[in-house]
Every structure is written in structure tokens, then in C-alpha cells.
Amino acid sequence: MTNEELARQLNDDFREAVLPVTVFVGIEVVVGFFGNLLVIYVFLFRYHVCNFRYFVLCMAVVDFTSTLTTMPGEMVTQMYWYIYPYRLICKIKSFFNMFTVAAETLCLLIIAIDRYRKVCSPFGWQIRPKMALFLCGVVYFVSFIIALPVPFFWGIHTAKYEYKNQTVNVTVCEKDEEYNKTDHPLKYSYTVQGMISVCLISIFGLYILVARKLITGKGGVGKKSDDKAITITSITTGASSDVIIKKDTELSSRQETSDVGYSTAVGNKSKKAMFNYVSSDGGLTTDEEEDSSSRITTLTVPGVSFANSKTDKKRSNTSLRLKRSVGFRVRRKTKIMLILTILFIITIILYSTLLSFIAKNILKDMSGGSKTVYFFFFRLYFINHVINPILYGILDPHFKKVMMKLKDRICSRK
């Protein structure tokens, strides 16, 4: 048999062994494509203004990009592992593989910082929506810079492989031929892995502090406010409006949207710095609310003392329910991001570990079944680009509400 025939037969054996993984990745591509497209639509056009919205959009764009580039590119790689014919596709796949990993890592780091500030230091500085949007742009830019060397260092090169007691020349998508015998790709990989490791350790540490606060905290997520501060809770339903004014010694914190505003009924723009306008979503917000027909807001005025106002039991209970609702929303969104972060950390560590095995050329000693198992866990981190829409559909009531409305519209047209 000629070298070309041996290489093709070697590749056919490999393709057959990893075919279940290739099919699984293909299913992930379809689910991730439509799922992330749906997430982008909901959070871009049907979700209230908040940090959570922008961070979810940031990750959804990264995940959607992966379903168009990295994941299909990986399917091509698995089908032509030893006779890779497309140098450009290899470079594009490798670039977006690094870009999406770096972008998701940085985005999760910013989210961890945001969660930490809202839960552990609610009355300190916060990331506001405009800043969150800007940071998403920074994530893309920095990730692009990090991944920029990849198209130069990675590509295709020829290598020798032992197959059926013969030496076969194969073409693989790894280092580029120009840098195959240099240590530049290795130094670059170690540098990036070091940066990602620092980010993952920081994320893990921040969520430990967040979890400790949520578990041991009393009276809501936030810490107690000053005795001189008061809370004005306004419950607006339709055209009616009730206002509750009381001293606040256990204020649920300004967690979720982190923007600054004030009530026009209290003062003008010069008083803006005095007030923290807290939404029913649990944080500082603009005029956007989750439900325009029922608006509940809390206004904290630090350093001002008011006489006790007479409020009935119903209003007091409403204020208590509000605080509990705030804490619940913060915990829910923190839980969503914590689950995504844990899954990402586990899969990226697994990916990095198994990648080092490929560098040691252990594939040639594996059986077909072993290769199937190996590549399933090797590419398990692709699940990060698919799981987000599913998790939002389970844990985010606003996302579920929009999905039900879309379902009803589709059904009504039939």
C-alpha cells in the first residue's frame, strides 16, 4: 500500500472510533445555535436593563460564535485527523477556540466580581449597567488580543506515524509547519494557561466568599444600614400608589442592576447622590422594571431621620415580602452564574489535562472504544456553549415567561 492509502486507512479507523463523539458535537451545534439565538433575542429585546442582562448577552454571543466556528471546525478535525486538508479552517478553528475560552473566562471573572460586590458589599461601589456593557466590550477586545498569535503558531504540519508496522506520513491540525520545530507555541500555551489559571482561582475564591455570605447572612443579603437611614417603599399598581416610610435597620441590599437614580417626588437632580433607587429586581435601576403593571421600589435616604409613620399591617407585610423577594432574586441569579462557573471550571481543567495527553502522542496506543471515551471527555467543555439556554429556561422566571408568550404566539398562528 502507498503512503496515501495507509494514511487514509489510518484516518478511517480514527474517524470510525470517534464517530459517536462527532455526532454528539453535531447535536450540540444545533442545540447551541438555536438556543443561544433565542437567548440573544430574549435578553436583547425582552429583558429589563440590568447587569445580568448584559453579562448573559456577552456569554451568549461567545457561545453562538463557537457554534458557528469552533464546534463545526472540531467536527472537521475529527473526520480528517490524519489527513487534514484545510490549512485555513485549522487556523480559524484554533483562533476561535482560544478566543471563546478566553472570553468566557474573563466574562465569568467579571460576573464573579459583580456577584461579590452585590452580595458581600452592597453599599460600596457597584458595577452599573453602562459599565457592564463597556466591560463586555473589553472582554471581547482582550480575548481577541490573547488569541491573535494562534493563527500564526497553529496550522497543519506533516508528521510520521507508525501504523501496521509501517511509517506513515500524516498531516495533522496542530502546530503550523513554520513553528513546528520551535518552542514558541509551547511558551505561548503556558502563558495563556497561566493567565486562565489565575482567573479561575480568583473566580473560585470570590464565589467562596459569596457562598459564605449567602449561607451565614441574616435578614437578607445586604448588611444593616445606618440607624438614621429610612426606607421609602412605593407600591404602584395601575393608577394607584401607596408609600411606606419607616426607619430601616435591615435593608435588603441594592444588588441587581446597579444604576443611580432618584424619585422626582422627593427632590431634583441636585439630590441624586442622596438616594439609592432600588428596584423590585433587587438593585439600582433605570425606569425599566420587570413588570410595568406592578412596580415596587425602595428608596433609601441616608443620614435623614423621619418620625414614625402610621402604616397598616398590610403595608408592613408588603414591605417585608419585598425584602425577601430582593434576597431571593439575588440568590437565584447568583445560583445561575455559580452553576455555569463550576461547570466551566471542571470542563476546562479536564480539557487542559487531556490536551497534554495528546501532546504525549498516546492516541496511537488506544483502542477504538478508548478513543471514543477520551474524545468525549476531551470535548466535554463544548457543553458550556449549550447549557446556558437550558439553565435560564429552568431557573430564570422572566426568561420562562417570555418563552411561554412566544409559544402561545406560535400556537395561535397554527
Protein Blocks (a to p, Z undefined) as FASTA:
>chain_A
ZZklmmmmmmmmmmmmmmmmmmmmmmmmmmmmmmmmmmmmmmmmmcccdfklmmmmmmmm
mmmmmmmmmmmmmmmmmmmmmlcfblklmmmmmmmmmmmmmmmmmmmmmmmmmmmmmmmm
mmbccddfklmmmmmmmmmmmmmmmmmmmmmmgccddddddeehiacdddddfddfklmm
pcklmmmmmmmmmmmmmmmmmmmmmmmmmmmmmmmpghijbdcddfkbccdddddehjbc
cddddddfbbccdfknopadddfklmcfklmmmpccddfkopacdfbdfblkbccddddd
ehiacddddddfklmmmmmmmmmmmmmmmmmmmmmmmmmmmmmmmmmmmmmmmmmmmmno
pmmmpcfklmmmmmmmmmmmmmmmmmmmmmmmmmmmklmmmmmmmmmmmmmmZZ
